[in-house]
Amino acid sequence: MVTKLDKTAENVVQLLKARGLTAATAESCTGGLISAEITSVSGSSDVFGFGVCTYANEAKMKLLGVKAETLETVGAVSEETAVQMAEGVRKLSGADIAVSVTGIAGPTGGTPGKPVGTVYIGCSAEGRAYAVRYLFTGKDFPEAKDSREAIRYETALTALETIIKEIQNIRN
């Protein structure tokens, strides 16, 4: 069964190829799902050469250059961490566009200030970097086996859609 996640990943690969661009990912709460979706598309190696799963804070710091101070003051699930992750993987990979995801997929781990479903998606492209906060419920993925999987799917879909938006923003 082809899902909207699969179709969006295919669209990402086609658009990157058409524009001669490359993408990279830094994933925490999705655990490599975004990279898996992209690489499931035939020909993705032309536009995607780099994805890293930095689930632990130590990996975020060592591989992506996320600052210890950031993790200590605002936490792994934050705008600042998502931005630093995206910038770090873009620098490491040399990609034109990099996305990052960090969040709380649940079912545990939420707090009043950061409930389950809180996700930050970061992006770094063409000299700019930003992150957007989302509160996902996973309701758009009834095929998921549980709410955790559904939130991960929703996060991956939104990250892929972020890449599409950035492709459209980059001037050739």
SVG drawing of the C-alpha trace seen along z (x, -y; Angstrom):
<svg xmlns="http://www.w3.org/2000/svg" viewBox="-8 -33 40 35">
<polyline fill="none" stroke="black" stroke-width="0.4" points="0.0,0.0 1.4,-3.4 0.8,-6.0 0.9,-9.8 4.2,-9.5 5.6,-7.4 4.1,-9.8 5.6,-12.8 9.0,-11.2 8.8,-10.4 7.9,-14.0 10.9,-15.2 13.3,-13.1 11.8,-14.2 11.9,-17.9 15.5,-17.6 16.5,-15.9 14.7,-18.5 16.5,-21.4 19.9,-19.7 19.8,-19.9 20.7,-17.6 19.1,-17.1 20.3,-15.7 18.5,-14.8 19.2,-14.8 16.6,-12.8 15.8,-12.2 12.2,-11.3 11.6,-9.7 14.7,-7.4 15.6,-7.4 12.1,-7.2 12.6,-10.3 15.8,-8.9 14.1,-5.5 11.3,-7.1 13.6,-9.1 15.9,-6.1 12.9,-3.9 12.6,-5.9 14.5,-4.6 17.2,-7.0 17.4,-8.8 21.1,-8.3 21.4,-11.1 20.0,-13.6 20.4,-12.1 23.7,-11.0 23.4,-11.7 21.1,-11.1 21.9,-10.7 19.9,-9.5 21.0,-11.4 18.6,-10.1 20.9,-10.7 22.0,-14.2 25.6,-13.1 25.2,-12.2 23.6,-15.5 26.6,-17.2 29.3,-15.0 28.0,-14.6 26.0,-17.8 27.7,-20.4 24.6,-21.0 25.8,-23.0 25.7,-21.5 24.5,-24.8 21.5,-24.6 20.6,-21.1 21.0,-22.2 19.0,-25.4 16.2,-24.7 16.4,-20.9 16.6,-18.6 13.1,-19.3 13.4,-23.0 13.7,-25.4 17.3,-26.1 18.3,-22.4 16.3,-21.8 18.1,-24.7 21.5,-23.6 20.8,-20.0 19.8,-21.2 22.8,-23.5 25.1,-20.7 23.9,-18.1 24.0,-20.6 27.6,-21.5 28.6,-17.9 26.9,-16.7 27.4,-19.6 23.7,-19.3 21.7,-22.2 18.8,-21.6 18.9,-19.9 16.0,-19.1 16.0,-18.0 13.4,-16.7 13.4,-16.5 10.3,-15.9 8.2,-13.7 6.5,-10.9 5.1,-9.4 3.3,-7.7 5.4,-8.9 7.8,-11.8 5.5,-14.7 5.2,-17.6 2.7,-20.4 5.1,-22.7 6.0,-20.1 3.2,-17.5 3.4,-14.3 3.3,-15.3 5.5,-18.4 7.9,-18.4 10.3,-20.9 11.3,-20.7 14.4,-22.5 15.7,-23.5 18.9,-24.9 19.2,-26.1 20.9,-28.8 22.3,-30.8 19.2,-30.6 18.1,-28.4 14.8,-28.2 12.6,-25.8 8.9,-25.5 7.1,-24.0 4.2,-21.5 1.8,-19.7 1.0,-16.4 -1.8,-14.1 -1.2,-11.4 -4.9,-11.4 -3.9,-11.8 -2.4,-8.3 -5.1,-5.9 -3.1,-3.1 -0.4,-3.4 -0.3,-0.7 -0.3,-3.2 -0.2,-6.9 3.6,-6.9 4.0,-5.5 1.3,-7.9 3.2,-11.0 6.4,-9.7 4.7,-9.4 3.1,-12.9 6.5,-14.3 8.2,-12.6 5.5,-13.8 5.8,-17.4 9.6,-17.3 9.4,-16.1 6.9,-18.9 9.4,-21.3 12.0,-20.1 9.5,-20.7 8.9,-24.3 12.6,-24.9 13.2,-23.5 10.6,-26.1 12.4,-28.9 15.9,-28.2 16.7,-30.2 18.6,-28.5"/>
</svg>
